[in-house]
Amino acid sequence: MIMRTPRMANTPNETELSRLRRENRELQRRVDQLEDRSATVTPRQYETLFHVERWTHQHGVPPTCRELALSIDAALTTAFEHVEALIRKGMLSKEPRQSRSLQLTPAGKSILHTESHPSKVA
């Protein structure tokens, strides 16, 4: 026979603990998103934005990650990481599981067309 220790009245049950943990994770995710969006765009991310806009203008469709990697002379994984960072920062948007769905957001366009950015691509 298993003896259970009595629960104290102020101790939250497992369901309550689970709910509190979920809420904490969600709040942390939101804080992380806000921090990512407020971060600056690196020169390589700026170059990635530039190439997405240029490719879309020249070809009429956004680039795939492989095409983007070739454009910025980077490994496929690196290009994917730049795209993911720009999505977190709110500079790019992408439809889930959809090829050629990269789009510059208004924030991405404003960063791209700012004259004072140090990494202007010629």
PyMOL CGO cylinders between C-alpha atoms (Angstrom):
from pymol import cmd
from pymol.cgo import CYLINDER

trace = [
    CYLINDER, 0.00, 0.00, 0.00, 1.35, 3.42, -1.03, 0.3, 1, 1, 1, 1, 1, 1,
    CYLINDER, 1.35, 3.42, -1.03, 1.14, 6.13, 1.57, 0.3, 1, 1, 1, 1, 1, 1,
    CYLINDER, 1.14, 6.13, 1.57, 0.46, 9.59, 0.22, 0.3, 1, 1, 1, 1, 1, 1,
    CYLINDER, 0.46, 9.59, 0.22, 1.50, 12.67, 2.08, 0.3, 1, 1, 1, 1, 1, 1,
    CYLINDER, 1.50, 12.67, 2.08, -1.34, 15.09, 2.63, 0.3, 1, 1, 1, 1, 1, 1,
    CYLINDER, -1.34, 15.09, 2.63, -1.24, 18.18, 0.47, 0.3, 1, 1, 1, 1, 1, 1,
    CYLINDER, -1.24, 18.18, 0.47, -1.16, 21.52, 2.18, 0.3, 1, 1, 1, 1, 1, 1,
    CYLINDER, -1.16, 21.52, 2.18, -3.99, 23.91, 1.39, 0.3, 1, 1, 1, 1, 1, 1,
    CYLINDER, -3.99, 23.91, 1.39, -1.68, 26.60, -0.08, 0.3, 1, 1, 1, 1, 1, 1,
    CYLINDER, -1.68, 26.60, -0.08, 0.23, 24.24, -2.37, 0.3, 1, 1, 1, 1, 1, 1,
    CYLINDER, 0.23, 24.24, -2.37, -0.91, 24.44, -6.00, 0.3, 1, 1, 1, 1, 1, 1,
    CYLINDER, -0.91, 24.44, -6.00, -1.92, 21.17, -7.62, 0.3, 1, 1, 1, 1, 1, 1,
    CYLINDER, -1.92, 21.17, -7.62, -0.25, 19.77, -10.75, 0.3, 1, 1, 1, 1, 1, 1,
    CYLINDER, -0.25, 19.77, -10.75, -2.86, 21.30, -13.05, 0.3, 1, 1, 1, 1, 1, 1,
    CYLINDER, -2.86, 21.30, -13.05, -2.29, 24.73, -11.57, 0.3, 1, 1, 1, 1, 1, 1,
    CYLINDER, -2.29, 24.73, -11.57, 1.49, 24.34, -11.81, 0.3, 1, 1, 1, 1, 1, 1,
    CYLINDER, 1.49, 24.34, -11.81, 1.21, 23.27, -15.42, 0.3, 1, 1, 1, 1, 1, 1,
    CYLINDER, 1.21, 23.27, -15.42, -0.96, 26.28, -16.25, 0.3, 1, 1, 1, 1, 1, 1,
    CYLINDER, -0.96, 26.28, -16.25, 1.46, 28.66, -14.50, 0.3, 1, 1, 1, 1, 1, 1,
    CYLINDER, 1.46, 28.66, -14.50, 4.42, 27.17, -16.37, 0.3, 1, 1, 1, 1, 1, 1,
    CYLINDER, 4.42, 27.17, -16.37, 2.58, 27.57, -19.71, 0.3, 1, 1, 1, 1, 1, 1,
    CYLINDER, 2.58, 27.57, -19.71, 1.76, 31.19, -18.91, 0.3, 1, 1, 1, 1, 1, 1,
    CYLINDER, 1.76, 31.19, -18.91, 5.37, 31.85, -17.92, 0.3, 1, 1, 1, 1, 1, 1,
    CYLINDER, 5.37, 31.85, -17.92, 6.68, 30.35, -21.18, 0.3, 1, 1, 1, 1, 1, 1,
    CYLINDER, 6.68, 30.35, -21.18, 4.22, 32.45, -23.19, 0.3, 1, 1, 1, 1, 1, 1,
    CYLINDER, 4.22, 32.45, -23.19, 5.25, 35.63, -21.39, 0.3, 1, 1, 1, 1, 1, 1,
    CYLINDER, 5.25, 35.63, -21.39, 8.93, 34.83, -21.93, 0.3, 1, 1, 1, 1, 1, 1,
    CYLINDER, 8.93, 34.83, -21.93, 8.26, 34.19, -25.64, 0.3, 1, 1, 1, 1, 1, 1,
    CYLINDER, 8.26, 34.19, -25.64, 6.58, 37.60, -25.93, 0.3, 1, 1, 1, 1, 1, 1,
    CYLINDER, 6.58, 37.60, -25.93, 9.48, 39.34, -24.17, 0.3, 1, 1, 1, 1, 1, 1,
    CYLINDER, 9.48, 39.34, -24.17, 11.94, 37.58, -26.49, 0.3, 1, 1, 1, 1, 1, 1,
    CYLINDER, 11.94, 37.58, -26.49, 9.94, 38.72, -29.53, 0.3, 1, 1, 1, 1, 1, 1,
    CYLINDER, 9.94, 38.72, -29.53, 9.94, 42.32, -28.34, 0.3, 1, 1, 1, 1, 1, 1,
    CYLINDER, 9.94, 42.32, -28.34, 13.69, 42.19, -27.72, 0.3, 1, 1, 1, 1, 1, 1,
    CYLINDER, 13.69, 42.19, -27.72, 14.30, 40.68, -31.18, 0.3, 1, 1, 1, 1, 1, 1,
    CYLINDER, 14.30, 40.68, -31.18, 12.21, 43.37, -32.88, 0.3, 1, 1, 1, 1, 1, 1,
    CYLINDER, 12.21, 43.37, -32.88, 14.01, 46.16, -31.10, 0.3, 1, 1, 1, 1, 1, 1,
    CYLINDER, 14.01, 46.16, -31.10, 17.43, 44.81, -32.05, 0.3, 1, 1, 1, 1, 1, 1,
    CYLINDER, 17.43, 44.81, -32.05, 19.28, 46.42, -34.90, 0.3, 1, 1, 1, 1, 1, 1,
    CYLINDER, 19.28, 46.42, -34.90, 19.76, 44.83, -38.28, 0.3, 1, 1, 1, 1, 1, 1,
    CYLINDER, 19.76, 44.83, -38.28, 23.27, 43.53, -38.89, 0.3, 1, 1, 1, 1, 1, 1,
    CYLINDER, 23.27, 43.53, -38.89, 25.07, 44.32, -42.15, 0.3, 1, 1, 1, 1, 1, 1,
    CYLINDER, 25.07, 44.32, -42.15, 24.53, 40.75, -43.40, 0.3, 1, 1, 1, 1, 1, 1,
    CYLINDER, 24.53, 40.75, -43.40, 20.82, 40.93, -42.53, 0.3, 1, 1, 1, 1, 1, 1,
    CYLINDER, 20.82, 40.93, -42.53, 20.62, 44.25, -44.35, 0.3, 1, 1, 1, 1, 1, 1,
    CYLINDER, 20.62, 44.25, -44.35, 22.26, 42.61, -47.36, 0.3, 1, 1, 1, 1, 1, 1,
    CYLINDER, 22.26, 42.61, -47.36, 19.72, 39.78, -47.11, 0.3, 1, 1, 1, 1, 1, 1,
    CYLINDER, 19.72, 39.78, -47.11, 16.85, 42.29, -47.17, 0.3, 1, 1, 1, 1, 1, 1,
    CYLINDER, 16.85, 42.29, -47.17, 18.43, 44.02, -50.15, 0.3, 1, 1, 1, 1, 1, 1,
    CYLINDER, 18.43, 44.02, -50.15, 18.75, 40.78, -52.11, 0.3, 1, 1, 1, 1, 1, 1,
    CYLINDER, 18.75, 40.78, -52.11, 15.18, 39.69, -51.31, 0.3, 1, 1, 1, 1, 1, 1,
    CYLINDER, 15.18, 39.69, -51.31, 13.87, 43.00, -52.65, 0.3, 1, 1, 1, 1, 1, 1,
    CYLINDER, 13.87, 43.00, -52.65, 16.15, 42.96, -55.71, 0.3, 1, 1, 1, 1, 1, 1,
    CYLINDER, 16.15, 42.96, -55.71, 15.37, 39.33, -56.60, 0.3, 1, 1, 1, 1, 1, 1,
    CYLINDER, 15.37, 39.33, -56.60, 11.64, 39.94, -56.24, 0.3, 1, 1, 1, 1, 1, 1,
    CYLINDER, 11.64, 39.94, -56.24, 11.85, 43.02, -58.46, 0.3, 1, 1, 1, 1, 1, 1,
    CYLINDER, 11.85, 43.02, -58.46, 13.95, 41.29, -61.15, 0.3, 1, 1, 1, 1, 1, 1,
    CYLINDER, 13.95, 41.29, -61.15, 12.15, 37.94, -61.25, 0.3, 1, 1, 1, 1, 1, 1,
    CYLINDER, 12.15, 37.94, -61.25, 8.62, 38.83, -60.15, 0.3, 1, 1, 1, 1, 1, 1,
    CYLINDER, 8.62, 38.83, -60.15, 8.72, 36.24, -57.33, 0.3, 1, 1, 1, 1, 1, 1,
    CYLINDER, 8.72, 36.24, -57.33, 10.65, 36.13, -54.05, 0.3, 1, 1, 1, 1, 1, 1,
    CYLINDER, 10.65, 36.13, -54.05, 13.78, 33.96, -53.90, 0.3, 1, 1, 1, 1, 1, 1,
    CYLINDER, 13.78, 33.96, -53.90, 13.96, 30.53, -52.36, 0.3, 1, 1, 1, 1, 1, 1,
    CYLINDER, 13.96, 30.53, -52.36, 16.43, 30.09, -49.49, 0.3, 1, 1, 1, 1, 1, 1,
    CYLINDER, 16.43, 30.09, -49.49, 18.86, 28.39, -51.88, 0.3, 1, 1, 1, 1, 1, 1,
    CYLINDER, 18.86, 28.39, -51.88, 18.67, 31.28, -54.37, 0.3, 1, 1, 1, 1, 1, 1,
    CYLINDER, 18.67, 31.28, -54.37, 19.08, 33.76, -51.54, 0.3, 1, 1, 1, 1, 1, 1,
    CYLINDER, 19.08, 33.76, -51.54, 22.13, 31.87, -50.25, 0.3, 1, 1, 1, 1, 1, 1,
    CYLINDER, 22.13, 31.87, -50.25, 23.71, 32.10, -53.70, 0.3, 1, 1, 1, 1, 1, 1,
    CYLINDER, 23.71, 32.10, -53.70, 22.87, 35.82, -53.93, 0.3, 1, 1, 1, 1, 1, 1,
    CYLINDER, 22.87, 35.82, -53.93, 24.51, 36.69, -50.62, 0.3, 1, 1, 1, 1, 1, 1,
    CYLINDER, 24.51, 36.69, -50.62, 27.36, 34.20, -51.09, 0.3, 1, 1, 1, 1, 1, 1,
    CYLINDER, 27.36, 34.20, -51.09, 26.55, 32.23, -47.95, 0.3, 1, 1, 1, 1, 1, 1,
    CYLINDER, 26.55, 32.23, -47.95, 25.75, 28.69, -46.94, 0.3, 1, 1, 1, 1, 1, 1,
    CYLINDER, 25.75, 28.69, -46.94, 22.11, 27.62, -47.13, 0.3, 1, 1, 1, 1, 1, 1,
    CYLINDER, 22.11, 27.62, -47.13, 21.94, 27.31, -43.33, 0.3, 1, 1, 1, 1, 1, 1,
    CYLINDER, 21.94, 27.31, -43.33, 23.34, 30.81, -42.88, 0.3, 1, 1, 1, 1, 1, 1,
    CYLINDER, 23.34, 30.81, -42.88, 20.82, 32.29, -45.31, 0.3, 1, 1, 1, 1, 1, 1,
    CYLINDER, 20.82, 32.29, -45.31, 18.02, 30.47, -43.48, 0.3, 1, 1, 1, 1, 1, 1,
    CYLINDER, 18.02, 30.47, -43.48, 19.26, 31.84, -40.13, 0.3, 1, 1, 1, 1, 1, 1,
    CYLINDER, 19.26, 31.84, -40.13, 19.33, 35.40, -41.52, 0.3, 1, 1, 1, 1, 1, 1,
    CYLINDER, 19.33, 35.40, -41.52, 15.78, 34.99, -42.82, 0.3, 1, 1, 1, 1, 1, 1,
    CYLINDER, 15.78, 34.99, -42.82, 14.56, 33.62, -39.48, 0.3, 1, 1, 1, 1, 1, 1,
    CYLINDER, 14.56, 33.62, -39.48, 16.21, 36.48, -37.57, 0.3, 1, 1, 1, 1, 1, 1,
    CYLINDER, 16.21, 36.48, -37.57, 14.63, 39.04, -39.91, 0.3, 1, 1, 1, 1, 1, 1,
    CYLINDER, 14.63, 39.04, -39.91, 11.22, 37.41, -39.46, 0.3, 1, 1, 1, 1, 1, 1,
    CYLINDER, 11.22, 37.41, -39.46, 11.63, 37.60, -35.66, 0.3, 1, 1, 1, 1, 1, 1,
    CYLINDER, 11.63, 37.60, -35.66, 12.62, 41.27, -35.97, 0.3, 1, 1, 1, 1, 1, 1,
    CYLINDER, 12.62, 41.27, -35.97, 9.54, 41.97, -38.08, 0.3, 1, 1, 1, 1, 1, 1,
    CYLINDER, 9.54, 41.97, -38.08, 11.49, 42.90, -41.23, 0.3, 1, 1, 1, 1, 1, 1,
    CYLINDER, 11.49, 42.90, -41.23, 10.36, 39.92, -43.33, 0.3, 1, 1, 1, 1, 1, 1,
    CYLINDER, 10.36, 39.92, -43.33, 7.24, 37.80, -43.36, 0.3, 1, 1, 1, 1, 1, 1,
    CYLINDER, 7.24, 37.80, -43.36, 6.79, 34.28, -44.68, 0.3, 1, 1, 1, 1, 1, 1,
    CYLINDER, 6.79, 34.28, -44.68, 3.87, 31.91, -45.06, 0.3, 1, 1, 1, 1, 1, 1,
    CYLINDER, 3.87, 31.91, -45.06, 4.43, 28.60, -43.24, 0.3, 1, 1, 1, 1, 1, 1,
    CYLINDER, 4.43, 28.60, -43.24, 5.28, 25.65, -45.52, 0.3, 1, 1, 1, 1, 1, 1,
    CYLINDER, 5.28, 25.65, -45.52, 5.01, 27.86, -48.61, 0.3, 1, 1, 1, 1, 1, 1,
    CYLINDER, 5.01, 27.86, -48.61, 7.83, 28.23, -51.10, 0.3, 1, 1, 1, 1, 1, 1,
    CYLINDER, 7.83, 28.23, -51.10, 8.67, 31.70, -52.41, 0.3, 1, 1, 1, 1, 1, 1,
    CYLINDER, 8.67, 31.70, -52.41, 6.56, 33.48, -49.81, 0.3, 1, 1, 1, 1, 1, 1,
    CYLINDER, 6.56, 33.48, -49.81, 9.16, 35.88, -48.40, 0.3, 1, 1, 1, 1, 1, 1,
    CYLINDER, 9.16, 35.88, -48.40, 7.96, 39.46, -48.31, 0.3, 1, 1, 1, 1, 1, 1,
    CYLINDER, 7.96, 39.46, -48.31, 9.45, 42.64, -46.92, 0.3, 1, 1, 1, 1, 1, 1,
    CYLINDER, 9.45, 42.64, -46.92, 7.26, 44.15, -44.24, 0.3, 1, 1, 1, 1, 1, 1,
    CYLINDER, 7.26, 44.15, -44.24, 6.79, 47.92, -44.00, 0.3, 1, 1, 1, 1, 1, 1,
    CYLINDER, 6.79, 47.92, -44.00, 9.47, 47.91, -41.26, 0.3, 1, 1, 1, 1, 1, 1,
    CYLINDER, 9.47, 47.91, -41.26, 11.84, 46.02, -43.57, 0.3, 1, 1, 1, 1, 1, 1,
    CYLINDER, 11.84, 46.02, -43.57, 11.21, 48.44, -46.41, 0.3, 1, 1, 1, 1, 1, 1,
    CYLINDER, 11.21, 48.44, -46.41, 11.83, 51.45, -44.18, 0.3, 1, 1, 1, 1, 1, 1,
    CYLINDER, 11.83, 51.45, -44.18, 15.14, 49.98, -42.95, 0.3, 1, 1, 1, 1, 1, 1,
    CYLINDER, 15.14, 49.98, -42.95, 16.16, 49.11, -46.49, 0.3, 1, 1, 1, 1, 1, 1,
    CYLINDER, 16.16, 49.11, -46.49, 15.47, 52.59, -47.83, 0.3, 1, 1, 1, 1, 1, 1,
    CYLINDER, 15.47, 52.59, -47.83, 17.19, 54.45, -45.00, 0.3, 1, 1, 1, 1, 1, 1,
    CYLINDER, 17.19, 54.45, -45.00, 20.10, 56.33, -46.52, 0.3, 1, 1, 1, 1, 1, 1,
    CYLINDER, 20.10, 56.33, -46.52, 22.24, 56.29, -43.38, 0.3, 1, 1, 1, 1, 1, 1,
    CYLINDER, 22.24, 56.29, -43.38, 22.58, 52.51, -43.00, 0.3, 1, 1, 1, 1, 1, 1,
    CYLINDER, 22.58, 52.51, -43.00, 26.30, 51.66, -42.81, 0.3, 1, 1, 1, 1, 1, 1,
    CYLINDER, 26.30, 51.66, -42.81, 26.16, 48.64, -45.06, 0.3, 1, 1, 1, 1, 1, 1,
    CYLINDER, 26.16, 48.64, -45.06, 24.50, 50.07, -48.17, 0.3, 1, 1, 1, 1, 1, 1,
    CYLINDER, 24.50, 50.07, -48.17, 24.91, 47.49, -50.92, 0.3, 1, 1, 1, 1, 1, 1,
    CYLINDER, 24.91, 47.49, -50.92, 25.99, 48.94, -54.25, 0.3, 1, 1, 1, 1, 1, 1,
]
cmd.load_cgo(trace, "trace")
